[in-house]
Amino acid sequence: MNKQALQRLEYNKVKEELRSYAISYLGQRHIEALVPMTQEKLIRQKLDETEEAKGLLLTGSSVPIPSLEGMEPIVALLGTGYVLSERDCSHLYQFLLSCAQLIRYMAAKTAAAPHVASYAASMYTADPLKSAIERCIRGGAVLDSASKELSRTRKRMRTVEERLQAKLNGLMNRYSGILQENLYSMRGGRYVLPIKKEHRRQVQGAVLDESGSGQTVYIEPADIANLHSELSALRAEEAREELKVLSELTELAESYASDIQLNMETVGAYDFLFAKAKYAIALGGGNVGLNGEGRMELREARHPLMKGAMVPLDFAVGNGYRSLIITGPNTGGKTLALKTVGLLTLMVQSGLLVPVKAGSVFAVFEHIAADIGDGQSLEHALSTFSAHIRHVIEILRIADRKTLVLIDEMATGTDPGEGVGLSIAILEELLRRQATVVATTHYTEIKNFASATDGVENARMEFDAETLQPLYRLKIGEAGQSYAFLIAQKLGVSAGLIRRSREIAEGGLAGGTVFASASVASVAEAHNSGLETQPALSRDASGQGAAQAPAKEELGRSELAKTQPPALASAEQLAQSRPAAERRTAREQQPASPDSDSGAAVARGLELGDSVYIAYLGRTGIVCELEDSRGNVGVLIQNQKFVINKKRLALHIENTKLYPADYDLDIVFESKENRKKRKLLGRKHVEGLRIEKKPGE
């Protein structure tokens, strides 16, 4: 499975949430190693087991999963010569006790959860080992009953200690007048009396310690030294007997090492399984159908990482079409829909129950490839477009009929015309390979491609036109739109400008009579004043003039003529590509190339201000830079300058038909600020005044 796709779909975040439900280190290791599977039968088995485990938890019963506390070092050290300590034996006993409880619990649940209960059938109770530990160890200490020798030694120790206590009591009575305090204590494991310093010579014995002030000395009386020595010898014998008992228990545990290991592995599997069940309950996850034919039908699906309210997603692909193109406004939920489909597919193939309505069906894929996010990288100097291309190369390397491909915002990061062409070519190749594709886009050409191509379907994210709020509902079978005009109008853009924007988007920048019937000045007035104006120059369908253009003085007096070229001001609307049918019609009406001899206007060569048609983009532009030595011409499209070879340009409308005879083309090509500067510099020299142009202007 593609690691980059797992990262882009945030698969690891799901694993982190799942990890919080495991109680043992082995259960957490299973989660760390979790990856999507590709065998349909194995996935079916894991999903059914998780569903059974979820059912057990929902009955309210508490599953006795051992915690494995302290077991990791025990299993690692068995057979190495290490002798188990009293604490190790206590951990081992608790583990075996919990395993016995789990075995009994699962035996009682065989009818309700046959698959889950079957794992416990392979576990061992290790009763002899458990009984031996219970007989020898309690409360972290070796019992007297562990061996006869240990029992006899501890009886002798208690007798010596009783004699020692009696002797100490008698000595305290004898030396009561010289004691610093009426009690005895221990120093270095030996009993001592606290004698005042000035009376130290009255007590025969060894000084073992002295108080911080020096006023008290702690003396071991000679009368109890022999008893001390005897007690120390007995304690050493006790330690030897305890070590002997622990060695025997260790040897017995080593004989059950394989059983203990198997029990631990089974407990780890149970912990992992019930962690998945707990996670499913927290998500509201359920079981789903599977198939290997690429058919997916998600009913009321929710993204597992969306903690707030999310509008459920209804999604389908694979029934009559293998590619789905999702369109709609920004922040309308297109990317979330893409991520939801991808992440839920990964979860299902990992044996996890997912938050969908009953009856949902998922396809099993061998590869899931995703191009989501712009992927820009300062470290590797990757632009958005370069990152997209790298992702596409990854996708094409593995794409086949067993691949799910997710592509967000096709045709972005480069020239829209070329990006659209490349995107459609990629979609055609993926369709040829029978891959399952879900992609999002804003471009009309890609929508038209989906409408006209078998095996490809359109879908849109619904949008409330009144409130300007996305509804986050996916409607399959219809192409959506970006609602740029509607949003702009609701936010206060004038009706005249909106109307002109629609004309440009629907008919192209120089779409026949619409553009030819309006002068630059009249459109500029509509753009700046927000008022609808009558065209100053009207033309018939053939493009012949029928009225005089306004004089240059009138244009100069218009404050609006000093702004950016109005015909190019609406960059957002121009970015919307023309429908394929209209583009074909427009191409039929255009000469094949500017080099053809179809008219004298073409033979004269392109001039500044000419409107030209770029066939491969399906749109028009304005010549802003004359042909260079290589035949390249500067063309202004969407307020951006593009360098295009003259062979790819066709004259659409001559500049003489677009602008008055004395019209200043700087209004079209220069910014308002630069025109002011140029006018000022034409009058006089101004220190420090410069005209600067951005790259591409």
C-alpha positions as CSV (number, residue, x, y, z in Angstrom):
1,M,0.0,0.0,0.0
2,N,1.3,3.5,-1.0
3,K,2.9,5.1,2.1
4,Q,2.4,8.6,0.8
5,A,-1.3,7.9,0.4
6,L,-1.6,6.7,4.0
7,Q,0.1,9.9,5.1
8,R,-2.1,12.2,3.0
9,L,-5.3,10.5,4.1
10,E,-4.2,10.7,7.8
11,Y,-4.2,7.0,8.4
12,N,-1.7,7.3,11.3
13,K,-4.1,9.6,13.2
14,V,-6.6,6.8,13.2
15,K,-4.0,4.4,14.5
16,E,-3.1,6.9,17.3
17,E,-6.8,7.0,18.4
18,L,-7.1,3.2,18.2
19,R,-3.9,2.8,20.4
20,S,-5.6,4.6,23.3
21,Y,-8.0,1.7,23.6
22,A,-5.3,-1.0,24.0
23,I,-4.4,-2.0,27.6
24,S,-1.3,-4.2,27.0
25,Y,2.0,-3.5,25.2
26,L,1.4,-6.4,22.8
27,G,-2.0,-4.9,21.8
28,Q,-0.3,-1.6,21.1
29,R,2.4,-3.4,19.0
30,H,-0.4,-5.0,16.9
31,I,-1.8,-1.5,16.3
32,E,1.7,-0.1,15.4
33,A,2.1,-2.9,12.8
34,L,-1.5,-2.4,11.4
35,V,-1.6,-1.9,7.6
36,P,-4.4,-2.2,5.1
37,M,-4.8,-5.8,3.8
38,T,-5.6,-6.7,0.2
39,Q,-7.0,-10.3,0.6
40,E,-10.8,-10.0,0.5
41,K,-11.3,-13.2,2.6
42,L,-8.9,-12.1,5.3
43,I,-10.5,-8.7,5.5
44,R,-14.0,-10.3,5.7
45,Q,-12.8,-12.5,8.6
46,K,-11.3,-9.5,10.5
47,L,-14.4,-7.4,10.1
48,D,-16.7,-10.1,11.3
49,E,-14.5,-10.8,14.3
50,T,-14.5,-7.1,15.2
51,E,-18.3,-7.0,14.9
52,E,-18.6,-10.0,17.2
53,A,-16.3,-8.4,19.8
54,K,-18.3,-5.2,19.5
55,G,-21.5,-7.2,20.2
56,L,-19.9,-8.7,23.4
57,L,-19.0,-5.3,24.7
58,L,-22.5,-4.0,24.0
59,T,-24.0,-6.7,26.2
60,G,-22.4,-4.9,29.1
61,S,-20.1,-7.7,30.1
62,S,-16.6,-7.0,31.1
63,V,-14.0,-9.0,29.1
64,P,-11.2,-10.1,31.5
65,I,-8.2,-9.2,29.3
66,P,-4.9,-9.7,31.2
67,S,-2.8,-6.5,31.4
68,L,0.5,-8.4,30.9
69,E,2.1,-6.2,33.6
70,G,5.7,-7.3,34.3
71,M,5.4,-10.2,31.7
72,E,7.7,-8.8,29.0
73,P,11.0,-9.1,31.0
74,I,9.9,-12.5,32.4
75,V,9.4,-14.1,29.0
76,A,12.6,-12.5,27.7
77,L,14.7,-13.9,30.6
78,L,13.3,-17.4,30.8
79,G,16.0,-19.9,29.7
80,T,18.9,-17.4,30.2
81,G,19.9,-18.6,33.6
82,Y,18.1,-15.8,35.3
83,V,16.3,-16.8,38.5
84,L,12.8,-15.3,38.9
85,S,12.3,-13.0,41.9
86,E,9.4,-13.1,44.3
87,R,7.9,-10.2,42.4
88,D,8.4,-11.9,39.0
89,C,6.6,-15.0,40.4
90,S,3.7,-12.9,41.6
91,H,3.3,-11.3,38.1
92,L,3.4,-14.7,36.5
93,Y,0.8,-16.1,38.9
94,Q,-1.5,-13.1,38.2
95,F,-1.1,-13.6,34.5
96,L,-1.9,-17.3,34.6
97,L,-4.9,-16.6,36.9
98,S,-6.2,-14.0,34.4
99,C,-5.7,-16.4,31.5
100,A,-7.8,-19.0,33.3
101,Q,-10.6,-16.4,33.7
102,L,-10.4,-15.5,30.0
103,I,-10.6,-19.1,29.0
104,R,-13.7,-19.7,31.1
105,Y,-15.3,-16.4,29.8
106,M,-14.8,-17.3,26.2
107,A,-16.1,-20.8,26.7
108,A,-19.3,-19.3,27.9
109,K,-19.5,-17.0,24.8
110,T,-19.0,-19.6,22.1
111,A,-22.6,-19.3,20.9
112,A,-22.7,-15.5,20.8
113,A,-19.2,-15.0,19.3
114,P,-17.9,-18.2,17.8
115,H,-15.0,-16.6,15.9
116,V,-13.8,-14.6,18.9
117,A,-14.2,-17.4,21.4
118,S,-12.2,-19.8,19.2
119,Y,-8.9,-18.0,20.0
120,A,-9.1,-19.0,23.7
121,A,-9.3,-22.6,22.8
122,S,-5.6,-22.6,22.0
123,M,-4.7,-21.1,25.5
124,Y,-3.1,-23.1,28.3
125,T,-4.0,-22.9,32.0
126,A,-0.6,-24.2,33.2
127,D,-2.2,-25.4,36.4
128,P,0.9,-27.1,37.9
129,L,2.9,-23.9,37.6
130,K,0.1,-21.8,38.9
131,S,-0.4,-24.1,41.9
132,A,3.4,-24.2,42.7
133,I,3.6,-20.4,42.7
134,E,0.5,-20.2,44.8
135,R,2.0,-22.7,47.4
136,C,5.4,-20.9,47.5
137,I,4.8,-17.2,47.0
138,R,2.3,-14.8,48.6
139,G,2.5,-11.0,49.0
140,G,5.8,-10.9,47.2
141,A,7.5,-13.2,49.7
142,V,8.5,-16.9,49.9
143,L,6.2,-18.8,52.3
144,D,7.4,-21.1,55.1
145,S,5.6,-23.9,53.3
146,A,7.8,-23.6,50.2
147,S,10.2,-26.3,51.6
148,K,10.8,-28.3,54.8
149,E,14.3,-26.9,55.2
150,L,13.1,-23.4,55.0
151,S,10.4,-24.1,57.5
152,R,12.9,-25.5,60.0
153,T,15.4,-22.7,59.5
154,R,12.7,-20.0,60.1
155,K,11.5,-21.8,63.3
156,R,15.1,-21.7,64.7
157,M,15.4,-18.1,63.7
158,R,12.2,-17.3,65.6
159,T,13.6,-19.1,68.7
160,V,16.9,-17.2,68.6
161,E,15.0,-13.9,68.1
162,E,12.9,-14.6,71.2
163,R,16.0,-15.3,73.3
164,L,17.6,-12.2,72.0
165,Q,14.5,-10.1,72.9
166,A,14.4,-11.5,76.4
167,K,18.1,-10.8,76.9
168,L,17.8,-7.2,75.6
169,N,14.9,-6.5,78.0
170,G,17.0,-7.7,81.0
171,L,20.0,-5.5,79.9
172,M,17.7,-2.5,79.6
173,N,16.5,-3.0,83.2
174,R,20.1,-3.4,84.4
175,Y,21.3,-0.2,82.6
176,S,18.2,1.9,82.9
177,G,20.0,4.7,84.8
178,I,22.6,5.3,82.1
179,L,20.3,4.9,79.0
180,Q,19.8,8.0,76.9
181,E,16.2,6.7,76.2
182,N,14.4,3.6,77.3
183,L,14.4,1.6,74.1
184,Y,16.8,-0.4,72.0
185,S,17.4,0.0,68.2
186,M,19.4,-1.6,65.4
187,R,22.6,-0.7,63.7
188,G,23.9,-2.7,60.7
189,G,21.3,-5.4,61.4
190,R,22.4,-5.8,65.0
191,Y,20.7,-4.8,68.3
192,V,22.3,-1.9,70.3
193,L,21.5,0.0,73.5
194,P,21.6,3.9,73.5
195,I,24.1,4.6,76.3
196,K,25.0,8.1,77.6
197,K,28.5,8.9,76.5
198,E,29.9,9.5,80.0
199,H,28.8,6.0,81.1
200,R,30.0,4.1,78.0
201,R,32.7,2.2,80.0
202,Q,30.1,0.7,82.3
203,V,28.7,-1.5,79.5
204,Q,30.9,-4.3,78.0
205,G,30.5,-4.5,74.3
206,A,31.3,-2.9,70.9
207,V,30.4,0.6,70.0
208,L,28.6,0.4,66.6
209,D,27.5,4.0,66.2
210,E,27.4,7.5,67.8
211,S,24.7,10.2,67.7
212,G,25.3,13.4,65.8
213,S,25.7,15.5,69.0
214,G,28.2,12.9,70.4
215,Q,26.1,12.6,73.6
216,T,24.9,9.1,72.9
217,V,26.8,5.9,71.9
218,Y,25.2,2.8,70.5
219,I,26.7,-0.3,72.1
220,E,26.1,-3.9,71.2
221,P,26.4,-5.7,74.7
222,A,28.8,-8.6,74.8
223,D,26.0,-10.7,76.4
224,I,24.0,-10.8,73.1
225,A,26.9,-10.9,70.6
226,N,26.8,-14.7,70.4
227,L,23.0,-14.7,69.8
228,H,23.6,-12.1,67.0
229,S,26.1,-14.3,65.3
230,E,23.8,-17.3,65.5
231,L,20.9,-15.3,64.0
232,S,23.1,-14.0,61.2
233,A,24.0,-17.6,60.3
234,L,20.4,-18.6,60.2
235,R,19.4,-15.7,58.0
236,A,22.1,-16.7,55.5
237,E,20.7,-20.2,55.5
238,E,17.2,-18.8,55.0
239,A,18.4,-16.8,51.9
240,R,19.9,-20.0,50.5
241,E,16.7,-21.9,51.0
242,E,14.6,-19.1,49.4
243,L,16.9,-19.0,46.4
244,K,16.5,-22.8,46.1
245,V,12.7,-22.4,46.0
246,L,12.9,-19.6,43.4
247,S,15.3,-21.7,41.3
248,E,12.8,-24.6,41.3
249,L,9.9,-22.3,40.4
250,T,12.0,-20.8,37.6
251,E,12.9,-24.2,36.2
252,L,9.2,-25.2,36.3
253,A,8.2,-21.9,34.5
254,E,10.8,-22.6,31.8
255,S,9.2,-25.9,31.1
256,Y,6.0,-24.0,30.4
257,A,7.8,-21.2,28.4
258,S,6.1,-22.1,25.1
259,D,2.6,-22.2,26.7
260,I,3.3,-18.9,28.4
261,Q,4.4,-17.3,25.1
262,L,1.3,-18.6,23.3
263,N,-0.9,-17.3,26.0
264,M,0.7,-13.9,25.7
265,E,0.3,-13.8,22.0
266,T,-3.3,-14.7,22.3
267,V,-3.9,-12.1,24.9
268,G,-2.2,-9.5,22.7
269,A,-4.5,-10.5,19.8
270,Y,-7.6,-10.3,22.1
271,D,-6.4,-6.9,23.3
272,F,-6.0,-5.7,19.7
273,L,-9.4,-7.1,18.7
274,F,-11.3,-5.5,21.6
275,A,-9.5,-2.2,21.1
276,K,-10.9,-2.2,17.6
277,A,-14.3,-3.0,19.0
278,K,-14.1,-0.2,21.6
279,Y,-13.1,2.2,18.8
280,A,-16.0,1.1,16.7
281,I,-18.4,1.8,19.5
282,A,-16.9,5.3,20.0
283,L,-17.2,6.0,16.2
284,G,-20.5,4.5,15.7
285,G,-18.9,2.1,13.3
286,G,-20.5,-0.9,11.7
287,N,-19.8,-3.8,9.4
288,V,-19.9,-3.4,5.6
289,G,-20.1,-5.5,2.4
290,L,-17.0,-6.2,0.3
291,N,-16.3,-6.9,-3.4
292,G,-13.4,-7.1,-5.7
293,E,-15.0,-5.4,-8.7
294,G,-14.5,-1.8,-7.7
295,R,-18.1,-1.2,-6.6
296,M,-18.5,1.3,-3.7
297,E,-21.7,2.5,-2.1
298,L,-21.3,4.5,1.1
299,R,-24.5,5.5,2.9
300,E,-24.4,8.3,5.4
301,A,-20.6,8.0,5.8
302,R,-18.7,10.3,8.2
303,H,-15.0,11.1,8.5
304,P,-13.6,9.3,11.6
305,L,-11.5,12.3,12.6
306,M,-14.3,14.9,12.4
307,K,-15.3,15.3,16.0
308,G,-17.9,18.0,15.4
309,A,-21.1,17.7,13.5
310,M,-20.6,16.5,9.9
311,V,-23.2,16.2,7.2
312,P,-23.2,12.4,6.3
313,L,-21.9,11.6,2.8
314,D,-23.8,9.4,0.3
315,F,-21.3,8.2,-2.3
316,A,-21.3,5.6,-5.1
317,V,-18.9,4.5,-7.8
318,G,-18.4,1.4,-9.9
319,N,-22.0,0.9,-11.0
320,G,-21.8,1.9,-14.7
321,Y,-18.9,4.3,-14.1
322,R,-15.4,3.9,-12.6
323,S,-14.5,7.6,-12.5
324,L,-16.4,10.3,-10.6
325,I,-15.7,14.0,-11.1
326,I,-16.8,16.1,-8.1
327,T,-17.4,19.8,-8.6
328,G,-18.8,22.6,-6.4
329,P,-17.8,25.9,-4.6
330,N,-14.7,26.4,-2.5
331,T,-15.1,25.1,1.1
332,G,-18.1,23.1,-0.2
333,G,-16.8,19.8,1.1
334,K,-15.2,18.3,-2.0
335,T,-11.8,17.6,-0.4
336,L,-13.5,16.2,2.7
337,A,-15.6,13.9,0.6
338,L,-12.4,12.7,-1.1
339,K,-10.6,12.1,2.2
340,T,-13.7,10.4,3.7
341,V,-13.8,7.9,0.8
342,G,-10.1,7.2,1.0
343,L,-9.7,6.9,4.7
344,L,-12.8,4.8,5.2
345,T,-11.5,2.4,2.5
346,L,-8.1,2.1,4.3
347,M,-9.9,1.5,7.6
348,V,-12.1,-1.2,6.1
349,Q,-9.1,-3.0,4.6
350,S,-7.5,-2.8,8.0
351,G,-10.4,-4.8,9.6
352,L,-11.9,-1.7,11.3
353,L,-15.6,-1.0,11.5
354,V,-16.4,2.4,9.9
355,P,-19.1,5.1,10.6
356,V,-21.5,4.3,7.8
357,K,-25.1,3.2,7.6
358,A,-25.9,-0.5,7.3
359,G,-25.9,-1.8,3.7
360,S,-22.8,0.1,2.7
361,V,-20.4,-1.7,0.3
362,F,-16.7,-1.2,-0.1
363,A,-14.3,-2.4,-2.8
364,V,-11.0,-4.1,-2.0
365,F,-8.1,-2.4,-3.7
366,E,-4.5,-3.5,-3.9
367,H,-3.3,0.1,-4.2
368,I,-4.7,3.4,-3.0
369,A,-3.0,6.5,-4.5
370,A,-3.9,10.1,-3.5
371,D,-2.9,13.5,-4.8
372,I,-4.3,15.7,-2.0
373,G,-2.8,19.0,-0.9
374,D,-0.5,21.3,-2.9
375,G,2.7,19.5,-1.8
376,Q,4.8,22.7,-2.0
377,S,8.3,22.2,-0.5
378,L,10.8,24.9,0.1
379,E,13.4,22.3,1.0
380,H,13.1,20.6,-2.4
381,A,12.0,23.7,-4.3
382,L,8.8,22.1,-5.5
383,S,6.0,24.3,-6.8
384,T,2.4,23.2,-6.5
385,F,2.3,22.1,-10.1
386,S,5.6,20.2,-9.8
387,A,4.3,18.4,-6.7
388,H,1.1,17.4,-8.5
389,I,3.1,16.0,-11.4
390,R,5.3,14.0,-9.0
391,H,2.1,12.6,-7.4
392,V,0.7,11.8,-10.8
393,I,3.8,9.9,-11.8
394,E,3.5,7.8,-8.6
395,I,-0.1,7.2,-9.5
396,L,0.5,6.1,-13.1
397,R,3.3,3.8,-11.9
398,I,0.9,1.6,-10.0
399,A,-2.6,2.3,-11.5
400,D,-4.6,-0.6,-12.7
401,R,-8.1,-2.0,-12.2
402,K,-7.3,-2.8,-8.5
403,T,-6.3,0.8,-7.7
404,L,-8.3,3.6,-6.1
405,V,-7.1,7.0,-7.3
406,L,-8.0,10.2,-5.4
407,I,-7.0,13.5,-7.0
408,D,-7.9,16.9,-5.5
409,E,-8.2,20.0,-7.6
410,M,-7.2,18.8,-11.0
411,A,-5.5,21.3,-13.4
412,T,-4.3,23.6,-10.7
413,G,-0.9,25.2,-10.3
414,T,-0.3,26.0,-14.0
415,D,-1.8,27.6,-17.1
416,P,-5.5,26.6,-17.0
417,G,-5.7,25.5,-20.7
418,E,-2.6,23.3,-20.5
419,G,-3.6,22.1,-17.0
420,V,-7.0,21.0,-18.3
421,G,-5.5,19.3,-21.3
422,L,-3.1,17.4,-19.1
423,S,-5.8,16.5,-16.6
424,I,-8.1,15.1,-19.2
425,A,-5.3,13.0,-20.7
426,I,-4.5,11.6,-17.3
427,L,-8.2,10.8,-16.7
428,E,-8.3,9.0,-20.1
429,E,-5.3,6.9,-19.3
430,L,-6.7,5.9,-15.9
431,L,-10.0,5.1,-17.5
432,R,-8.1,2.9,-20.0
433,R,-6.4,1.1,-17.1
434,Q,-9.9,0.6,-15.5
435,A,-8.7,2.3,-12.3
436,T,-11.4,3.6,-9.9
437,V,-11.0,7.4,-9.9
438,V,-12.5,10.1,-7.7
439,A,-11.4,13.6,-8.5
440,T,-12.4,17.2,-7.7
441,T,-12.2,20.2,-10.1
442,H,-13.5,23.6,-10.9
443,Y,-13.0,23.5,-14.7
444,T,-15.8,23.2,-17.2
445,E,-13.8,21.3,-19.7
446,I,-13.3,18.4,-17.2
447,K,-17.0,18.5,-16.4
448,N,-17.8,18.3,-20.1
449,F,-15.4,15.5,-20.5
450,A,-17.2,13.5,-17.8
451,S,-20.5,14.2,-19.4
452,A,-19.4,13.0,-22.8
453,T,-17.3,10.0,-21.8
454,D,-18.6,6.5,-21.0
455,G,-17.4,5.3,-17.6
456,V,-17.1,8.8,-16.2
457,E,-19.8,10.6,-14.2
458,N,-20.2,14.0,-12.8
459,A,-21.2,14.9,-9.2
460,R,-21.6,18.2,-7.3
461,M,-21.5,19.4,-3.8
462,E,-24.8,21.1,-3.1
463,F,-24.9,24.9,-2.3
464,D,-27.6,27.1,-0.8
465,A,-27.8,30.1,-3.2
466,E,-29.8,32.2,-0.8
467,T,-27.6,31.9,2.3
468,L,-24.3,31.4,0.4
469,Q,-23.7,28.4,2.6
470,P,-22.4,25.0,1.4
471,L,-24.8,22.1,2.2
472,Y,-22.0,19.5,2.1
473,R,-24.3,17.0,0.3
474,L,-23.0,15.1,-2.7
475,K,-25.4,14.8,-5.7
476,I,-24.2,12.3,-8.3
477,G,-25.2,12.7,-11.9
478,E,-25.0,16.5,-12.1
479,A,-22.1,18.8,-12.7
480,G,-21.7,21.7,-10.2
481,Q,-20.4,25.2,-10.4
482,S,-18.2,27.5,-8.4
483,Y,-21.0,30.0,-7.8
484,A,-18.4,32.8,-8.3
485,F,-21.0,35.1,-9.9
486,L,-23.7,34.5,-7.3
487,I,-21.3,35.0,-4.4
488,A,-19.9,38.1,-5.9
489,Q,-23.4,39.5,-6.5
490,K,-24.5,38.7,-3.0
491,L,-21.5,40.4,-1.6
492,G,-22.3,43.7,-3.5
493,V,-20.7,43.5,-7.0
494,S,-22.9,45.5,-9.4
495,A,-25.4,43.9,-11.7
496,G,-23.8,45.4,-14.8
497,L,-20.4,43.8,-14.0
498,I,-22.0,40.5,-13.1
499,R,-23.9,40.5,-16.4
500,R,-20.7,41.3,-18.4
501,S,-18.8,38.6,-16.5
502,R,-21.4,36.1,-17.6
503,E,-21.1,37.2,-21.2
504,I,-17.4,36.7,-21.1
505,A,-17.6,33.3,-19.4
506,E,-20.3,32.1,-21.8
507,G,-19.0,33.6,-25.0
508,G,-15.3,34.1,-24.5
509,L,-13.4,37.3,-24.2
510,A,-14.3,38.3,-27.8
511,G,-17.4,36.2,-28.1
512,G,-18.9,37.6,-31.4
513,T,-21.3,40.5,-31.2
514,V,-21.2,40.9,-27.4
515,F,-17.7,42.2,-27.3
516,A,-17.7,43.9,-30.7
517,S,-20.8,45.9,-29.7
518,A,-19.2,47.5,-26.7
519,S,-16.3,49.9,-26.6
520,V,-13.5,49.6,-24.0
521,A,-14.7,52.8,-22.5
522,S,-18.3,51.7,-22.1
523,V,-17.3,48.4,-20.4
524,A,-14.8,50.3,-18.2
525,E,-17.6,52.6,-17.1
526,A,-19.8,49.6,-16.2
527,H,-16.9,48.1,-14.3
528,N,-16.1,51.2,-12.2
529,S,-19.4,52.8,-11.7
530,G,-21.5,49.7,-11.3
531,L,-24.1,51.1,-13.7
532,E,-25.2,49.6,-17.0
533,T,-24.2,51.7,-20.0
534,Q,-25.3,51.7,-23.6
535,P,-22.7,50.7,-26.1
536,A,-21.2,53.7,-27.9
537,L,-20.4,51.6,-30.9
538,S,-22.9,49.1,-32.3
539,R,-22.2,46.6,-34.9
540,D,-24.2,44.1,-36.8
541,A,-23.6,40.3,-36.8
542,S,-20.9,40.6,-39.5
543,G,-18.9,43.0,-37.3
544,Q,-19.3,46.1,-39.6
545,G,-19.5,49.4,-37.8
546,A,-22.8,51.3,-37.7
547,A,-22.0,54.2,-35.4
548,Q,-19.1,56.5,-34.6
549,A,-16.8,55.7,-31.6
550,P,-16.6,58.3,-28.8
551,A,-13.8,60.8,-29.3
552,K,-10.5,60.4,-27.6
553,E,-11.1,63.6,-25.6
554,E,-14.3,62.0,-24.1
555,L,-12.4,58.9,-23.2
556,G,-9.7,61.1,-21.6
557,R,-12.3,63.0,-19.6
558,S,-13.7,59.7,-18.3
559,E,-12.1,58.9,-14.9
560,L,-12.9,55.3,-15.6
561,A,-10.7,55.2,-18.7
562,K,-7.7,55.5,-16.4
563,T,-8.3,52.1,-14.8
564,Q,-7.1,48.6,-15.7
565,P,-8.5,47.3,-19.0
566,P,-12.1,46.4,-18.2
567,A,-12.4,43.5,-20.6
568,L,-9.6,41.8,-18.7
569,A,-10.6,42.9,-15.2
570,S,-12.7,39.8,-14.3
571,A,-9.9,37.3,-14.0
572,E,-12.0,34.9,-11.8
573,Q,-14.7,34.7,-14.4
574,L,-12.3,34.3,-17.3
575,A,-10.7,31.4,-15.4
576,Q,-14.0,29.4,-16.0
577,S,-13.3,27.5,-19.2
578,R,-15.9,27.6,-22.0
579,P,-18.2,24.6,-22.6
580,A,-16.8,22.1,-25.1
581,A,-19.7,22.5,-27.5
582,E,-19.2,26.3,-27.6
583,R,-15.5,25.9,-28.0
584,R,-15.9,23.6,-31.0
585,T,-18.3,26.1,-32.6
586,A,-15.9,28.9,-32.0
587,R,-13.1,26.9,-33.6
588,E,-15.2,26.2,-36.7
589,Q,-15.7,30.0,-37.1
590,Q,-11.9,30.8,-36.8
591,P,-9.3,30.5,-39.5
592,A,-7.0,27.5,-39.1
593,S,-3.9,29.7,-38.5
594,P,-2.7,33.2,-38.9
595,D,-0.5,32.0,-41.8
596,S,-3.4,30.9,-43.9
597,D,-4.4,33.1,-46.9
598,S,-8.1,33.2,-46.0
599,G,-8.1,37.0,-45.7
600,A,-6.0,40.2,-46.1
601,A,-6.2,40.9,-42.4
602,V,-4.3,37.8,-41.6
603,A,-1.6,38.5,-44.2
604,R,-0.9,41.9,-42.7
605,G,0.5,40.2,-39.5
606,L,-0.6,40.7,-35.9
607,E,-0.6,44.1,-34.4
608,L,-0.8,45.5,-30.8
609,G,-4.4,45.4,-29.6
610,D,-5.6,42.7,-32.0
611,S,-7.9,40.1,-30.5
612,V,-6.6,36.6,-31.2
613,Y,-8.0,33.2,-30.7
614,I,-6.0,30.4,-29.1
615,A,-7.5,27.2,-30.3
616,Y,-5.8,24.8,-28.0
617,L,-7.0,26.8,-25.0
618,G,-10.4,27.5,-26.4
619,R,-10.2,31.2,-25.5
620,T,-9.2,34.6,-26.8
621,G,-6.6,37.2,-25.8
622,I,-5.2,40.6,-26.7
623,V,-1.8,41.0,-28.5
624,C,0.4,43.0,-26.1
625,E,3.8,42.4,-27.5
626,L,4.7,42.1,-31.2
627,E,6.3,39.0,-32.8
628,D,10.0,38.4,-31.9
629,S,12.7,36.8,-34.1
630,R,11.4,33.3,-33.1
631,G,7.9,34.0,-34.0
632,N,6.6,34.3,-30.4
633,V,3.9,36.8,-29.6
634,G,3.0,38.3,-26.2
635,V,-0.7,37.7,-25.5
636,L,-2.7,39.1,-22.6
637,I,-5.1,36.5,-21.1
638,Q,-6.8,36.9,-17.7
639,N,-4.6,40.0,-16.9
640,Q,-1.5,37.8,-17.4
641,K,0.9,37.8,-20.3
642,F,1.6,34.6,-22.1
643,V,4.2,34.0,-24.8
644,I,2.6,31.9,-27.6
645,N,4.0,31.1,-31.1
646,K,2.2,32.9,-33.9
647,K,1.4,29.5,-35.5
648,R,-1.0,28.8,-32.6
649,L,-2.8,32.1,-32.9
650,A,-5.6,33.1,-35.2
651,L,-6.7,36.7,-35.8
652,H,-10.2,37.2,-34.3
653,I,-10.9,40.9,-34.4
654,E,-8.6,43.6,-35.7
655,N,-7.5,46.3,-33.4
656,T,-9.1,48.9,-35.6
657,K,-12.5,47.4,-35.0
658,L,-12.0,47.2,-31.3
659,Y,-10.6,50.7,-30.4
660,P,-11.1,54.2,-31.8
661,A,-8.4,55.4,-34.2
662,D,-6.4,57.5,-31.6
663,Y,-7.1,55.2,-28.6
664,D,-4.2,54.9,-26.2
665,L,-3.5,51.2,-25.8
666,D,-1.6,51.9,-22.6
667,I,-5.0,51.9,-21.0
668,V,-5.2,48.2,-21.9
669,F,-1.6,47.2,-21.1
670,E,-0.4,49.5,-18.4
671,S,-1.5,49.8,-14.8
672,K,-3.2,53.0,-13.6
673,E,-0.3,53.8,-11.4
674,N,2.3,53.4,-14.1
675,R,0.2,55.5,-16.6
676,K,0.1,58.3,-14.0
677,K,3.9,58.1,-13.6
678,R,4.5,58.1,-17.3
679,K,2.3,61.1,-17.8
680,L,4.1,63.0,-15.0
681,L,7.5,62.1,-16.5
682,G,6.4,63.3,-19.9
683,R,6.0,66.8,-18.4
684,K,9.1,67.0,-16.3
685,H,11.9,65.1,-14.5
686,V,11.0,63.8,-11.1
687,E,13.8,62.7,-8.8
688,G,13.4,59.1,-7.6
689,L,10.3,58.4,-9.7
690,R,10.5,55.0,-11.4
691,I,8.1,52.9,-13.5
692,E,8.3,49.3,-12.3
693,K,6.7,46.2,-13.8
694,K,6.1,42.9,-12.3
695,P,7.4,39.7,-14.1
696,G,5.0,38.8,-16.8
697,E,3.5,42.3,-17.2
